[in-house]
């Protein structure tokens, strides 16, 4: 198990660097929670962290896929 601080600012900064508006990453229905697009960026961020810091957690590629 590993703990990561919630990378909200990193993800929002990435959106801005890509030319997007960070407001697009917030759920419209409540104006507070991250939306699906944010979670997609979060998944990319987490996958990168695991590949860099814990590659042994990923295992070997399945040759049957």
Secondary structure, 3 states (H helix, E strand, C coil): CCCCCCCHHHHHHHHHHCCCCHHHHECCCCCCCECHHHHHHHHHHHHHHHHHHCHHHCCCCCCCC
